Amino acid sequence: MINLHILLLSILQGMTEFLPVSSSGHLILFSKFTAFPDQGLALDVAVHVGSIIAVMIYFSEDIWQMIKGVFKTRFLPNFQNKGAQLFWLIVCGTLPIVVVGLLLESNGMEWLRSTRIIGWTILGFGILLFIADRVGMTIRKIDHLTFLDAFLIGLAQCLALIPGTSRSGITITMGRFLGLERRDAAKFSMLLSIPAILAAGSLVAYELYQSGNLATMIDAVDGITYSFIASIIAIYVIMWWLKRSTFLPFVVYRVILGGWLLLESYGFLQ
């Protein structure tokens, strides 16, 4: 029998992970505004893994070029080889989240899962995306990125540890400030998500294995499967949309949702 909670949660994750609207924020809000219990960080990460598998399949050609590039250049930074260049840019962009994530892991992050915090981050970073999309020039491709550019995008990604920020949204925002074209900003954001979420997924998988909780492991596998299907659809939609339009619809959605959450959390809607 299909677990309705896992199914709905996975579809929600898959449809929001690569749209700049904050999948983690939506996952937390799902339990707060429905009859379902809070699924916790373990299942959150599991459904994110399904999304990463979708990214790896969609960008399989780029990933294959990276693998060939780093072996051809003997794992040395070499921007003459496009595959190796992209690999090292992603490595550089991943370093900040590794350091910050480990620091926060030891201090706990559950206190960040509040409606008020999510409301402010969804609203504030949504407005920041609008500004970046309006003032950022569209003159650069991923090939034009430097190590400093990748590191700055990686620093921005650290903010996504705060629910409601949106990992894709904040990295796309930084990319647009740096002049990346919209599709290239979205593509680099998706590729940058692979190592960060795979690392988190591996850690959670190890913890589940250690706990020996078979039911939770089955739920995690179901979540990965459902979120993969929803994610692959979402990736095609966002890449198609950015061929012809801007991020404005997502900004409007964030402003409305963030404003409503703040009014609710401060008691104005009671």
MIDREN-820600 format. One line per field, with one value per residue (C-alpha): residue number from 1; residue in one letter; y, x, z. Coordinates in steps of 0.001 Angstrom, whole numbers, plus 500000, padded with zeros to 6 digits. Layout:
# MIDREN-820600
nr = [NUM / ...]
rest = [A / ...]
north = [Y / ...]
east = [X / ...]
up = [Z / ...]
//
This chain:
# MIDREN-820600
nr = [1 / 2 / 3 / 4 / 5 / 6 / 7 / 8 / 9 / 10 / 11 / 12 / 13 / 14 / 15 / 16 / 17 / 18 / 19 / 20 / 21 / 22 / 23 / 24 / 25 / 26 / 27 / 28 / 29 / 30 / 31 / 32 / 33 / 34 / 35 / 36 / 37 / 38 / 39 / 40 / 41 / 42 / 43 / 44 / 45 / 46 / 47 / 48 / 49 / 50 / 51 / 52 / 53 / 54 / 55 / 56 / 57 / 58 / 59 / 60 / 61 / 62 / 63 / 64 / 65 / 66 / 67 / 68 / 69 / 70 / 71 / 72 / 73 / 74 / 75 / 76 / 77 / 78 / 79 / 80 / 81 / 82 / 83 / 84 / 85 / 86 / 87 / 88 / 89 / 90 / 91 / 92 / 93 / 94 / 95 / 96 / 97 / 98 / 99 / 100 / 101 / 102 / 103 / 104 / 105 / 106 / 107 / 108 / 109 / 110 / 111 / 112 / 113 / 114 / 115 / 116 / 117 / 118 / 119 / 120 / 121 / 122 / 123 / 124 / 125 / 126 / 127 / 128 / 129 / 130 / 131 / 132 / 133 / 134 / 135 / 136 / 137 / 138 / 139 / 140 / 141 / 142 / 143 / 144 / 145 / 146 / 147 / 148 / 149 / 150 / 151 / 152 / 153 / 154 / 155 / 156 / 157 / 158 / 159 / 160 / 161 / 162 / 163 / 164 / 165 / 166 / 167 / 168 / 169 / 170 / 171 / 172 / 173 / 174 / 175 / 176 / 177 / 178 / 179 / 180 / 181 / 182 / 183 / 184 / 185 / 186 / 187 / 188 / 189 / 190 / 191 / 192 / 193 / 194 / 195 / 196 / 197 / 198 / 199 / 200 / 201 / 202 / 203 / 204 / 205 / 206 / 207 / 208 / 209 / 210 / 211 / 212 / 213 / 214 / 215 / 216 / 217 / 218 / 219 / 220 / 221 / 222 / 223 / 224 / 225 / 226 / 227 / 228 / 229 / 230 / 231 / 232 / 233 / 234 / 235 / 236 / 237 / 238 / 239 / 240 / 241 / 242 / 243 / 244 / 245 / 246 / 247 / 248 / 249 / 250 / 251 / 252 / 253 / 254 / 255 / 256 / 257 / 258 / 259 / 260 / 261 / 262 / 263 / 264 / 265 / 266 / 267 / 268 / 269 / 270]
rest = [M / I / N / L / H / I / L / L / L / S / I / L / Q / G / M / T / E / F / L / P / V / S / S / S / G / H / L / I / L / F / S / K / F / T / A / F / P / D / Q / G / L / A / L / D / V / A / V / H / V / G / S / I / I / A / V / M / I / Y / F / S / E / D / I / W / Q / M / I / K / G / V / F / K / T / R / F / L / P / N / F / Q / N / K / G / A / Q / L / F / W / L / I / V / C / G / T / L / P / I / V / V / V / G / L / L / L / E / S / N / G / M / E / W / L / R / S / T / R / I / I / G / W / T / I / L / G / F / G / I / L / L / F / I / A / D / R / V / G / M / T / I / R / K / I / D / H / L / T / F / L / D / A / F / L / I / G / L / A / Q / C / L / A / L / I / P / G / T / S / R / S / G / I / T / I / T / M / G / R / F / L / G / L / E / R / R / D / A / A / K / F / S / M / L / L / S / I / P / A / I / L / A / A / G / S / L / V / A / Y / E / L / Y / Q / S / G / N / L / A / T / M / I / D / A / V / D / G / I / T / Y / S / F / I / A / S / I / I / A / I / Y / V / I / M / W / W / L / K / R / S / T / F / L / P / F / V / V / Y / R / V / I / L / G / G / W / L / L / L / E / S / Y / G / F / L / Q]
north = [500000 / 503497 / 505634 / 508825 / 510933 / 509844 / 510206 / 513772 / 514790 / 513395 / 515071 / 518373 / 518020 / 517005 / 519880 / 522547 / 521478 / 523107 / 525936 / 528920 / 528671 / 526572 / 522873 / 522530 / 525340 / 523687 / 520328 / 521861 / 523852 / 520686 / 519154 / 522416 / 523034 / 519477 / 516611 / 514763 / 514698 / 516400 / 513960 / 515077 / 515759 / 512130 / 511880 / 515447 / 514390 / 511141 / 512901 / 515344 / 512367 / 511445 / 514929 / 514580 / 511326 / 513219 / 515920 / 513334 / 511731 / 515041 / 516312 / 512900 / 514149 / 517004 / 514633 / 512213 / 515076 / 515999 / 512428 / 512180 / 515645 / 515055 / 511742 / 513272 / 516118 / 513750 / 515536 / 518807 / 522095 / 522739 / 525263 / 524246 / 521144 / 522100 / 518955 / 519383 / 523088 / 522361 / 519681 / 522010 / 524845 / 522555 / 521397 / 525025 / 525892 / 522923 / 523703 / 526399 / 524232 / 521352 / 523521 / 525378 / 522233 / 520364 / 523280 / 523512 / 519736 / 519721 / 522587 / 521352 / 523005 / 522064 / 525556 / 526917 / 524948 / 527672 / 529314 / 532789 / 532154 / 530469 / 533398 / 535941 / 533904 / 533081 / 536741 / 538359 / 536112 / 536154 / 539938 / 539553 / 537151 / 539764 / 542426 / 540112 / 539082 / 542713 / 544202 / 541169 / 541234 / 538076 / 538049 / 535056 / 531292 / 528649 / 528499 / 532099 / 531366 / 531689 / 529944 / 533116 / 533137 / 529485 / 530148 / 533106 / 530971 / 528304 / 530845 / 531827 / 528154 / 528078 / 530374 / 527573 / 525763 / 528190 / 526748 / 528960 / 530438 / 528003 / 526428 / 526806 / 530301 / 531723 / 530165 / 531375 / 534812 / 534961 / 533636 / 536383 / 539036 / 537663 / 538040 / 534410 / 533813 / 532457 / 528905 / 528717 / 530017 / 527332 / 524622 / 525431 / 525575 / 522082 / 520628 / 522274 / 520541 / 517058 / 516771 / 518682 / 516611 / 513318 / 513948 / 514686 / 511682 / 509373 / 510561 / 509988 / 506590 / 505527 / 506691 / 504760 / 501665 / 501998 / 502369 / 499244 / 500851 / 498910 / 500875 / 504189 / 502766 / 501596 / 505041 / 506604 / 504362 / 505188 / 508895 / 508735 / 506981 / 509365 / 512521 / 511369 / 511200 / 514604 / 516140 / 515068 / 516700 / 519893 / 520118 / 519931 / 522563 / 525102 / 524725 / 525114 / 528151 / 529932 / 529739 / 532379 / 534103 / 535405 / 534371 / 536856 / 534262 / 532568 / 535911 / 536781 / 533372 / 533827 / 537305 / 536117 / 532971 / 534735 / 537574 / 535159 / 533124 / 536254 / 537475 / 534034 / 533644 / 537088 / 536401 / 538794 / 536019 / 534519]
east = [500000 / 501230 / 502002 / 500059 / 502268 / 505488 / 503906 / 502673 / 505894 / 508024 / 505986 / 506197 / 509971 / 510454 / 508399 / 510041 / 513717 / 514833 / 512341 / 513693 / 510957 / 512610 / 511848 / 513026 / 510714 / 507767 / 508572 / 508490 / 505330 / 503662 / 503648 / 502725 / 499618 / 498367 / 497359 / 500591 / 503401 / 506753 / 508762 / 512111 / 515460 / 516131 / 513191 / 513826 / 517287 / 515979 / 513566 / 516353 / 518439 / 515697 / 516021 / 519795 / 519422 / 517156 / 519824 / 522515 / 520404 / 519363 / 522963 / 524565 / 526481 / 528046 / 528904 / 530521 / 532579 / 533715 / 534788 / 536742 / 538219 / 539623 / 541194 / 542650 / 544196 / 545265 / 543091 / 544974 / 543034 / 543109 / 540741 / 541828 / 539685 / 536009 / 535078 / 537896 / 537086 / 533473 / 534560 / 536920 / 534415 / 531919 / 534587 / 535432 / 531765 / 531176 / 533930 / 531998 / 528915 / 531074 / 532729 / 529589 / 527442 / 529816 / 529877 / 526080 / 525650 / 527369 / 525215 / 521820 / 519487 / 515998 / 515395 / 515493 / 512367 / 509891 / 507139 / 508398 / 511943 / 510681 / 508342 / 511164 / 513574 / 511024 / 510030 / 513465 / 515447 / 512601 / 512935 / 516721 / 516221 / 514044 / 516748 / 519475 / 517402 / 516711 / 520197 / 522314 / 523534 / 523149 / 526571 / 528335 / 528197 / 529429 / 532649 / 533338 / 533208 / 536389 / 537314 / 536331 / 532905 / 532321 / 533454 / 531056 / 528175 / 529257 / 529193 / 525677 / 524677 / 525514 / 522552 / 520292 / 520937 / 518337 / 514928 / 513002 / 516079 / 516015 / 519306 / 518540 / 517140 / 520141 / 522750 / 520838 / 520633 / 524407 / 524886 / 522670 / 524575 / 527746 / 526210 / 525356 / 522595 / 519429 / 519684 / 523390 / 522746 / 520083 / 522312 / 525292 / 522980 / 521687 / 525152 / 526405 / 523643 / 524969 / 527943 / 526272 / 523079 / 524854 / 527084 / 524081 / 522246 / 525200 / 525393 / 521682 / 521830 / 524651 / 522690 / 519611 / 521738 / 523212 / 519765 / 518479 / 515039 / 513691 / 510431 / 512283 / 514622 / 511660 / 510053 / 513327 / 513497 / 509881 / 510599 / 513624 / 511585 / 508631 / 510744 / 512891 / 509851 / 508574 / 512063 / 512801 / 509546 / 510404 / 513866 / 512437 / 509834 / 512292 / 514840 / 512071 / 510657 / 514016 / 514445 / 511755 / 511078 / 512383 / 512144 / 509318 / 506522 / 508604 / 509328 / 505612 / 504834 / 507503 / 506314 / 502706 / 503647 / 506218 / 503829 / 501052 / 503368 / 504519 / 500964 / 500016 / 503079 / 502639 / 498973 / 497364 / 495294 / 493978]
up = [500000 / 499160 / 502192 / 501415 / 503710 / 501968 / 498522 / 499063 / 500779 / 497954 / 495234 / 497100 / 497427 / 493816 / 492433 / 494608 / 494850 / 491607 / 491578 / 493583 / 496222 / 498986 / 499091 / 502716 / 503786 / 502050 / 503643 / 507126 / 506397 / 505084 / 508563 / 510285 / 508193 / 507632 / 509891 / 509134 / 511739 / 511157 / 509070 / 510549 / 508946 / 507967 / 505593 / 504383 / 503237 / 501726 / 499400 / 498477 / 497346 / 494872 / 493417 / 493087 / 491163 / 488755 / 488310 / 487639 / 484931 / 483331 / 483266 / 482699 / 479659 / 481646 / 484494 / 482054 / 480590 / 484102 / 484835 / 481581 / 482085 / 485568 / 484545 / 481395 / 483384 / 486206 / 488768 / 488321 / 487924 / 484197 / 482634 / 479142 / 479540 / 479928 / 481829 / 484330 / 484624 / 485572 / 488054 / 489908 / 489896 / 491642 / 494120 / 494904 / 495297 / 497617 / 500147 / 502086 / 502677 / 503926 / 506576 / 507657 / 507569 / 509899 / 512327 / 512438 / 512678 / 516060 / 517353 / 516120 / 513614 / 514784 / 516178 / 512620 / 511638 / 512686 / 510642 / 511497 / 510294 / 507119 / 506452 / 506670 / 504555 / 501844 / 501596 / 501988 / 499703 / 497179 / 496932 / 496645 / 493707 / 492012 / 492424 / 491126 / 488127 / 487245 / 487724 / 486798 / 483220 / 481110 / 479519 / 481072 / 480654 / 483087 / 481042 / 482102 / 485841 / 487899 / 491145 / 492996 / 491310 / 492257 / 495832 / 496144 / 494875 / 497378 / 500204 / 499155 / 499228 / 502957 / 503588 / 502361 / 505641 / 506984 / 505954 / 503556 / 501909 / 498954 / 497951 / 494260 / 494797 / 496666 / 494357 / 491295 / 492921 / 493353 / 489836 / 488422 / 490432 / 488810 / 485352 / 484586 / 482067 / 483672 / 482329 / 483156 / 486681 / 487149 / 485635 / 487853 / 490865 / 490122 / 489533 / 492733 / 494681 / 493883 / 496278 / 499127 / 499184 / 498442 / 501464 / 503677 / 502250 / 502916 / 506523 / 507107 / 505364 / 507685 / 510737 / 509575 / 509019 / 512490 / 514046 / 512317 / 511889 / 508909 / 508659 / 508417 / 505784 / 503686 / 504001 / 502840 / 499751 / 498879 / 499316 / 497021 / 494312 / 494352 / 494599 / 491681 / 489402 / 490470 / 490276 / 486719 / 485635 / 487533 / 485950 / 482445 / 483354 / 484842 / 482020 / 479445 / 481258 / 481462 / 477693 / 477306 / 480624 / 483983 / 487644 / 488305 / 488839 / 491537 / 493190 / 493279 / 494779 / 497455 / 498381 / 498759 / 500712 / 502892 / 503674 / 504599 / 506852 / 508683 / 509199 / 510517 / 512762 / 514328 / 515046 / 512562 / 510978 / 514202]
//
